Amino acid sequence: MPTQVSTSAPRHPARRFTAWYRRWDRRTQRLIAVGSGLTLVAVPTLWTIFPSLAHIWTLWRVLVLVAWGMPAALIVVTTDRQARQLDMAMGELDRRRQQDRRMAGETAIELLLRGSVLKTLHHLDIDVYLPTKYMRVCVKYSTKIPLVAVDWEYSRGATGIAFAEGKRVYASDEEARRDAYLLPEKLRAEASHLAVVVAVPIKNKNQRTIGVLTAYGDTNDAWIDEKEGRNEHQALAVAIGRLLIDVCRLEYDDDV
């Protein structure tokens, strides 16, 4: 009968020792945990069952107290360490989950803007403005590529008024061009041709304004100010508001 030859290379002695030590260390940790638990239970139990142990030599009582205190301290320290490790792991997982949720929400908002009837059929550009800590509203999402960083002071321009007063603002022709002149000088030229600007506040369930959805274009299409256009614009603002609150979880929306 032919002799079978092992094709696996012999393990290095150092690797064998490391693997054995790790197995032994894990066993030791389990034994220490079990022994500590039994000691914590056994000492008070024995003193309860045998009250006469309370009259043993003082040195023995001190030794028993030390033997009981060491496992107790070990368990407390180990539990605290495991709790910190768990908090760190869960915290990192939660941060990743929040980041993924925010990215998904931002993608959904961009798809909503680009697929909206306002953009596809009526060729209006759309911006979503969110407030900053400097009492201004700034463009966060837009159908324009690349994104142009435009911000408005509260109560300034159609967008600023819509945010400050929480109501729809419609500006056409001369009013829209006047609105463009409130922009910084470097942006006036490309906005001076505007024929219509419509800003609708984005609100949470408590009717607090958390942003503004502004549509604008160089053609004064009467549709945007008719019932169907108003409803479409408002529905888009509501959908984006729910994504901002439920998916992106806006930090400043503390009363949702």
Number of C-alpha atoms within 10 A of each C-alpha: 3 4 5 6 6 7 6 6 6 7 8 8 9 9 10 10 11 11 12 11 12 11 11 12 12 11 12 12 11 12 12 15 16 12 13 21 15 13 19 17 12 13 14 12 11 12 12 12 9 10 9 10 13 11 8 9 9 10 9 11 14 11 11 13 12 12 15 20 15 14 20 16 12 14 17 12 12 13 12 12 12 12 12 12 12 12 12 12 11 12 12 12 12 12 11 12 12 15 13 14 16 19 14 14 21 19 12 14 21 17 12 16 23 16 13 18 16 21 18 12 9 15 16 23 19 23 25 26 27 19 22 12 7 8 10 18 24 22 20 17 21 22 19 11 7 7 12 14 11 14 20 22 18 19 14 17 22 25 32 25 21 26 32 18 13 20 15 20 19 20 21 22 16 14 17 25 20 16 22 23 16 14 18 12 9 8 15 15 12 9 19 17 16 22 20 25 28 23 30 28 30 29 21 18 12 8 11 15 22 21 29 32 29 26 24 25 21 19 15 18 16 10 12 22 17 11 10 11 17 16 13 16 22 18 12 20 23 19 13 25 24 17 19 22 20 14 18 19 17 14 8 12 13 8 8 14
